[in-house]
Amino acid sequence: MTTEQVAHLANLARINLTTAEIATMTVELAAIVENVAKVTEVATPDVPATSHPIPLTNVYRPDVVGETLTQEQALSGAPEHDGSRFRVSAILGEEQ
């Protein structure tokens, strides 16, 4: 990776880089290209491509109907109720 290549890439991407930034990017991009080349050497046709190191499975539990509260049990801890529903004050603070 040369400074001319980095300057050309920056120009294509419409990024204004200073001379110091081009020098820094040249070193960093060269290291990235070198590391990608190492990975490419190791990747062989008998090694399957993976996106995760372990297989992913569905983590949802089955949707099974279980025990539910009766209406009386649900209302038993309510500060106010009318016998079949919770009683709450109006949302906007106005009593109806």
Secondary structure as UniProt FT lines:
FT   HELIX           3..12
FT   TURN            13..14
FT   HELIX           19..42
FT   TURN            45..46
FT   HELIX           71..75
FT   TURN            76..77
FT   TURN            91..92
//
